[in-house]
Amino acid sequence: MSPGDPRQELGRRGEARAEEVLRNSGYRILDRRWRRHGAEIDLVCERGERVVFVEVKTRAGAGFGTPAEAVTRLKRRRLARAALAYLLRRGWLERPARFDVVEVLAEKGGALIVRHVEDAFRPGADDLPGA
């Protein structure tokens, strides 16, 4: 995709809108687009003591299913590994954590509809390093 790609622009708009919704719901944004182990965590947030790893999925339509359905098993595995690296780096292995998905659907007029799916998935043992 080129820098002027409309899909990239839509993705950036979706991430910005997701961040705004999370912040307005009481989440504190710790990091954006944090990369490790071949994965990017779109948003790392904090709400109380809980660390929340957020995958933002933005779509121009629902023709290919919901945006959350695009978070495949492989994507969940990569996110789990990156999240573990994040927690290790911060010394936060004892803190509660979860994985959320924020779906952003662009309507024809340009409005962005946001749906926050809390605790969208839980990585299994086979999703973590050494499995």
C-alpha positions in Angstrom: 0.0 0.0 0.0 1.3 3.4 -0.9 1.4 6.3 1.6 -1.7 7.9 0.0 -3.6 4.6 0.0 -7.3 5.3 1.1 -7.2 2.1 3.2 -4.3 3.4 5.2 -6.0 6.7 5.7 -9.2 4.9 6.8 -7.2 2.8 9.2 -5.5 5.9 10.7 -8.9 7.6 11.1 -10.3 4.4 12.7 -7.4 4.2 15.2 -7.8 7.9 16.2 -11.6 7.4 16.7 -11.0 4.2 18.7 -8.5 6.0 20.9 -11.0 8.9 21.5 -13.8 6.5 22.4 -11.5 4.6 24.8 -10.2 7.8 26.4 -13.8 9.0 26.9 -14.6 5.7 28.6 -11.9 6.1 31.2 -9.0 4.3 29.6 -5.5 5.8 29.8 -3.5 5.4 26.6 0.0 4.1 27.3 1.3 3.3 23.8 0.3 3.4 20.2 1.4 1.0 17.5 3.8 -0.8 19.8 5.9 -3.4 17.8 7.6 -6.6 18.9 8.0 -10.2 17.7 6.4 -9.6 14.3 3.3 -8.0 15.7 2.0 -4.5 16.3 -0.3 -3.8 19.2 -2.5 -0.9 18.0 -3.2 0.6 21.5 -1.9 -0.4 24.9 -4.2 1.1 27.6 -4.7 1.1 31.3 -7.9 1.1 33.2 -7.4 0.9 36.9 -4.8 -1.8 37.5 -5.7 -3.7 34.3 -3.5 -3.5 31.2 -5.6 -3.6 28.0 -4.1 -4.6 24.7 -6.4 -3.3 21.9 -6.6 -4.4 18.3 -8.4 -1.8 16.2 -10.1 -3.2 13.0 -11.5 -0.6 10.6 -13.6 -1.6 7.6 -15.4 0.4 4.9 -18.3 -2.1 5.0 -19.4 -5.4 6.5 -19.3 -7.3 3.2 -16.5 -9.6 4.5 -17.9 -10.1 8.0 -17.4 -8.0 11.1 -14.1 -6.3 11.7 -13.5 -8.4 14.8 -13.8 -11.6 12.7 -10.6 -10.5 11.0 -8.6 -11.1 14.2 -7.5 -14.6 13.2 -5.9 -17.3 15.3 -2.5 -16.3 13.8 -3.1 -12.6 14.7 -4.1 -13.5 18.2 -1.0 -15.6 18.6 1.2 -12.7 17.5 -0.6 -10.3 19.8 -0.2 -12.6 22.7 3.5 -12.8 22.2 3.9 -9.1 21.8 1.8 -8.5 24.9 4.0 -10.8 26.9 7.1 -8.9 25.7 5.4 -5.7 26.7 4.5 -6.9 30.2 8.0 -8.4 30.6 9.7 -5.1 29.5 7.6 -3.1 32.0 8.0 -5.6 34.8 4.2 -6.0 34.9 3.7 -9.8 34.8 1.7 -9.7 37.9 -0.8 -7.1 36.6 -4.1 -8.3 35.2 -4.4 -7.9 31.5 -6.9 -8.6 28.7 -7.3 -8.3 25.0 -10.0 -6.1 23.5 -11.0 -5.4 19.9 -12.4 -2.1 18.8 -14.4 -2.4 15.6 -14.7 0.7 13.4 -17.1 0.7 10.5 -17.1 3.6 8.1 -20.5 4.6 6.8 -21.0 5.9 3.2 -21.3 9.5 4.5 -17.9 9.2 6.3 -19.2 8.7 9.8 -17.4 6.1 11.9 -19.4 3.7 14.0 -17.4 2.3 16.9 -18.0 -0.9 18.8 -15.7 -1.9 21.7 -15.5 -5.6 22.4 -14.0 -6.1 25.9 -12.2 -9.3 26.6 -12.6 -10.2 22.9 -10.3 -13.3 23.2 -8.0 -15.1 25.6 -4.8 -16.5 24.4 -4.3 -20.2 24.9 -1.1 -21.9 26.1 -0.2 -22.6 22.5 -0.3 -18.9 21.7 2.6 -18.1 24.0 6.4 -18.6 23.4 7.7 -22.0 24.0 4.5 -23.8 23.0 
